[in-house]
Amino acid sequence: MIDFVVSLILYTYALCLTGIKSWRTKLVTDRSIECDWEREYHVYEDMLKGNWRELQNHEMLSSAITVALFPYLIHRLTRLNSEMVFKIFPSFISALVPVFIYLIARQFLNVGYSTMASFYVLCTFFFLYSGILGRLGIALGFMSGVLYFLLTGNTLVASLLVVLVVASHYGTSHYLLYILTASWIIMMIITPGLTPNDISIFTVLAVLALSIFVWHRVIFKHTGDVMLGNLREALFFTSPTLDAPIYIASPDGSLIIRPYGFNEGKGKAHALFELEHRDPIVQVAFGRTWQYLNILQKVELVLSWLTVVLMIAGLILSILWMGITFYIILALVSFSAIVISVAIPHVSIYYGVARTYLTALILLAPCFVVGIEALANIMEVNGYVLGFIIVVMYGLCVSKVLRR
């Protein structure tokens, strides 16, 4: 009963947090605007007008169809305001993320620490500051369900949700493909014979791989072609981002574009060791603009690193405490995705470290509170009080309240 009540509170809070901001945000209907949210709305507009043949003109967005199709169906059935339905629908799905994180954490943590893990994720940039998650939020909502039902042995529900992940966001479905593939390989190596977990993850992985093939190679072939091109660049290191940086964090915190050719003559391998080739968030995180930050920005950066360190410490302690379990394998592979996105420049640029980190937190957020508990024991203070202070301060920094 308590888990149901807490889940309901978390869902309601997350829904209000993102739904209200989405509803108050003004949509720009100019089709020359490149913002993702507006581009998603243009797909929705074509559906409302019956221009189904025009969907292919939206290129990769047309394959992330749930962000437009579900609001379209809801509008047709209810006749509610079409713009309102489009704005707030993603929030109803993305609000599932903290709920499933709580339920995952409850597999080995108490109610208090499990709730703290969920609130930590709700204090991240995407939920607390941005609030407008669109197709990414929908995919994360479904993906968090896939991981929870996979961990609890409900293979059928996990397989159904996998299909919805594929139809919601191409990048997230490939992230999930990496997580499940790597986890399955590790499990096959370390556990002799077939276990129920081996069968479950293989079944869900097979459904995911088949769904990606059908969706991106048969139904939306143009999307599959683009993704195959990106995959070739990643595997063979032929990405243009290795020739010259795309984004660079300037001293005032804004982003500037450096022209191609400034790295000419150094070779692509040299770019792997240059900070300038990475996501702007990585550049700031590793101190590229430290001397230009004010005191509050420095506090935000230190707090962000503190949460990362606590998460890593919690992951290590969880391994020592629980051993190599199904959850631990999934968590380790999720952490490896963060490392890869930071280490390989073109992966960092294409999908974004922030997205990768948020997605990984579905499994790693419980490790954060394990790290909190360990730090509290060392300091001989109450873990809930320490966790509350860190999470609230982190949230105030992310929301930019302290800067005001």
N, C-alpha and C positions, 0 to 999 in steps of 0.2 A: 504493500500500500504506500509506504513512504517513498519508494522509487517512482511510483506513478505520480505522486503529488509534486516531488522535486522536478521530475521530467516536464510536467505541465507548467510549472513556474518558469523553468528554463526556456521552454518553447515560447511561452507568452512574452517573456522579456526579450528574447532574440527577435521575435516577430515585430514587437513594438520598436525595437532599436533600429532595425533596418527598414521596416515597412513605413514608418512615419517619415523618415528621411527620403525614401524613394517617392512617396506621395507628394512631398513638398517640393521636390526637385522639378524644375521646369524642363520639359522636353524641347529640343531644338529640331524642328521638322525639315530644316534645310539639308538636302541630301548631299551637299558638298562637305558636310561636317564628318570628320573621320572618327569621332568618339564612338566607342563600342556600343554604348547604350542606345545612342541615336541610330546606329546602323542596325541594331536588333529591332528597333521600333519600325524601321523601314520595311523589314521583312514582315512584321506584323501588319503593317498598313497594306502591303500587297495581298496578304491573305484576306483581309477585310474587304478589299476591293475585288476579290476573286481573280487576281492576277497570278494564278498559280504557276504559269509558265515563266514568269519573271523571277522566280526564286533562284534559278541558276545564275542570274546576274549578280547575286549577292556573294558569289564565290564561296569561301569557306564558311561563312555565316549560315548559308542555307542548310548545311549539314547539322548545325546545332539548332535543331528545329523546335525543341520543346519550349524554349523561351518565348517563342511566338505562337506555336500551335496550341498549347494548353490554354493560354489566355484567349485565343481565338475561339476555342470550343466553349470555354466558360462564358464568354460574351454572347455567343450564339444561343446558349441555353438559358442564360439569365437575363440578357438584355441590359446588364449593368453598363455603366459608362465605360467605353472601350479603353480610354486612356488610363483610367483608374485601375482597371483589371490588369493591364499590361504592367503598370508601375509596381503594384504590390504583389503580384503572383509569385515572383522569384523569392520573396521574403518568406512565404509559407513553406517553401521547400528548404531554403538555406537555414531556416530556424531549427531544422532537424539536426543540424551538425552538433550543437552543444548537447542536445538530448542524447544522441548516440555516443558522444564522447563520455558523457556521464555514465551511460550504461556499460560502456567498455571498461571504464575505470572501476565500476562496481564489481567487476569480476575478481578484483583483488584489493580494492581500497574501501574504506568506510564511506558513509554518506557525505560527511563534511569535506574530506579531501577530494572525493569525486566531484562534488559541486565546485570546489575551488579550481579543479582542472578545466571544467567547462567555462567558468568565468574568466580564466586566463585567456582562453581562445576568444571569448567575446570582447576582450580588451585589445585584440590585435587590430591592425590598421583597417583591414577589410570590413570588419564588423563595426568598430567603434567610430572610425573617422570617415571612411568612404561610405559605407552603408548601402551602396548600390552594387549588388553583386551580379545581377543578370544571369547569363548562361553559366558562368563559373559557379555562382552560388547554388544554382539548381543541380549542377553536376556534383558539387561537394556534398549536398544534402543526400543525394542518392548513393554516392560513394561511401559516405559514413555508414549508411545502412548496410551496404554490401559487406563492409569489414566487420560490423557488429554481428550480423547474422552468420557470417563465415566463422567467426570466433565461437559463436554459440551453437554451431552445427546445423543451422537451418539453411541447407544448400539450395533448396528450391526458391526461397524468397531472395537469397543473395543472387541467384542466377537471373531472376526477373529484374532485379534492380540494376544489374550489370548492363542490360540492354538499354535501360533508360539513361545510364551514364554515357554510353556511346552516342546516343541521340541528343545529348545535352551539350557536350563539349569535347572536341577532338583531343586537345592537350591533356585533359584530365583522364580520358579513357586510355591514352597511351601511358600516362603515369601509372595508372592502376595495372596496366599490362606489365610494366616493369616490376612493380611490387609483387604481383602474384607469381610471375615467372621466376624471379630470383628467389622468392620464398619457397616455391615448390622445388626448385633445384636443390636448395640447401637442405630442405626436409628429406628429400630422397637420398641425399648423401649421408646425413647424420643418423637417420632412423632406418634400420633394416626392415624390409618387408613393407607391406601396405598397411597404413593406419587409417582410421576414419578421417583424420585431418588431411592426410595425403589425398584421399578420394574426394573430399569436399573441395579442396583448393584446386585439384585438377579439373573437376567438373565445372566450377565457376570460371576457371582460366580458359577452358575449351569454349564455353559459351561466349566469353569476352572476345577471344580471338576470332571466332566465327562471326560475331556481331560486327566487329571492326572491319573484317574482310567484306562482308555483305554491304554494310552501310557505306564504307569509304572506297570500295573498289567496284561495286555494282550499282548501287543506288546513287551515290554522290561521288562519281569517279574523279571529278575534277579536284575534290578535296583530297582524295587519296593520292593523286599525282603530286600535289603540293607537299603533302606530308612525306611521301617517299623521297622527294627531292631534299627535304630538310634532313631526313634520316641519312641519305648518302653523304651530305655535307658533314654531318656529325661523325659518321664512321670513317670517312676518308680525309677529314680535316681540310675540306675545300671551301669552307664558309667564307664569304666576303668579310665577315667580322674578324677574321684572322689576318686580313691584309691591312686593315686600319680600324681603329676604334669607331664605334657609332655614337655611343653616349659617353659623355664625360661630365662628372660633377664639377661645376665651377666653384670658385671660392665663396660666392654668395649663396650657394645651395641650389642654384638653378642648373639646368642641363644645357649643354651646348653640343653642337655637332662638329666633329673634327673632320676635315676633308680626307678622302682616300689618298694614300700615297705618302703620308708623313712617316710611315713605318717601312717605306720602300727600301729593299735591300737587306732587311733583317731576317726575312723568311717567316713562314707561318709558325714554326715551332717556337720562335722567339715570343710570339704573342701569348703563348700559354703562360708566360711568366710575367706579363705586364698587367698591372691593375687596371689600366685605362681601357682594356678590352672587355671588361666585365660590366655587369649590371650596375647602374648608378648606386643602388643600395649597397652593393658589395664595396664600392669605392669609399662610400661614406663610413661604412662599418669598420673598414680597415684603416681609418684615420686619414684618408686623403685630404679632407677639409677640416681636420681637427683644429688647426690654429685659427680658423676663421669662424668657428662656432662660438655662440655666446654661452653663458653659464648654464642656462636652462637646456639648450641643445646638447651640451656635454653631459648633463645629468640624464637626459633621455637616452643618449648613446650608451652610457655606462649601465643604466638600468636594463636596456635591451640586451647587452652582453651578459648581465647578471642572470637574466632569465634563460639565456642559451646555456650558460655554464651549469646552472641548476638542472636544466633538462638533461644535459649530457651526464652529469654526476648521477642523476636519478636513473638514467638508463643503465649505467654501469652497476649501480647498487641493485637495480631490479634483476639484472643478470645473476649477480651473486646471491640474491635472495630467492629467486624463483627457478634459477637454472635456465636451460635452453628449452623454452616452451614455444608453443605455436605463436602466442602473442609476442614474445621476445624476438622471434625471427622476423615477424612482420615489422616490428618497431625498428630493428637493426637495419632492415632493407630501406625503410622510410628515411632513416637518418642518412644512409648512404646516398639517397637521392639528393639530399641537401648538399652533401659534400661534392657530388658530381656537378651539380648546377653551379657551384662556386668555382670549382677547379677548372672546368672546361668552358671557355669564354662563350662559344656560340650556343651552348645549351643555356647558359645564363641569360643571354640576350633574347633568345627565341621564346622561352617560356617564362622567364623571370624568377629570380630567387624568392621574391616575396610570395608568389603563388605556390612555389614548391614548398616553402616553409609552412605556409598555412595548411596545405594539403597534408603534409607530414604530421602536423600537430594532431590530426585525428587520432593517431596512434601514440604520439609522443607526449601529448599534454599530461597524461597520468604520470609520466616519468618526471615532469616538472615538479609536481607536488611531492613525489618521493624525494627529490632533491631538497625541497623546502623542509620536509620533515627531518632530513639528515642535518641540514644546517641549523635547524632549531635545536636539535639534540646537542650539537657542538656548542652552541651559544647558551644552552640551558634556558631557553625561553619557550613559550607556548607556540607550537607549530601553526595553529590557526591564526594567532595574532600576527606572527611574522609573515605568513602567507598573505593575510589581508593587507598588511602595509605594502608589501612588494607589488601585489596585483593592483591595488588602488593607485599607487604612485606610477606604475607602468601605464595604467589606463589614462591617468591625467596627462602624462607625457604624450601618449599616442593621440589623444583627442585634442591636443594643443591647448588645453585649458590653462596650463601653467604659463604658456607663452603670452597669454592675454593679460 
